[in-house]
Amino acid sequence: MAENKRLLLFQGGLDTVDLFSGELGIGLAKLGYEITNFDLIDSAKNLGLLYRSLQENPLTAMIAFNSRFFGLTTPSGANVWETLGIPCINIL
């Protein structure tokens, strides 16, 4: 089985996050990673889309900045990333 090299980055929440995610995504794509962007503008809809896409193609990790987005929760209050088993990388 081929190594999964799919990373989740965030966009749509803050200008700095858009800039950092965009630039980091470009560099990581050059290293062979598939980049999936999570649009924070409609996070409830995008969580559903993310969950469905994970059924076919799991993520290697999600990458966040300054501890943002680690606290996303399901409707029941569980942490999204723990529930989905997605490792989290925090860039400070």
Stockholm file with secondary structure:
# STOCKHOLM 1.0

chainA/1-92         MAENKRLLLFQGGLDTVDLFSGELGIGLAKLGYEITNFDLIDSAKNLGLLYRSLQENPLTAMIAFNSRFFGLTTPSGANVWETLGIPCINIL
#=GR chainA/1-92 SS CCCCCEEEEEESSCHHHHHHHHHHHHHHHHTTCEEEEEEGGGHHHHHHHHHHHHHHSCCSEEEEETTTTTTCBCTTSCBHHHHHTCCEEEEC
#=GC SS_cons        CCCCCEEEEEESSCHHHHHHHHHHHHHHHHTTCEEEEEEGGGHHHHHHHHHHHHHHSCCSEEEEETTTTTTCBCTTSCBHHHHHTCCEEEEC
//
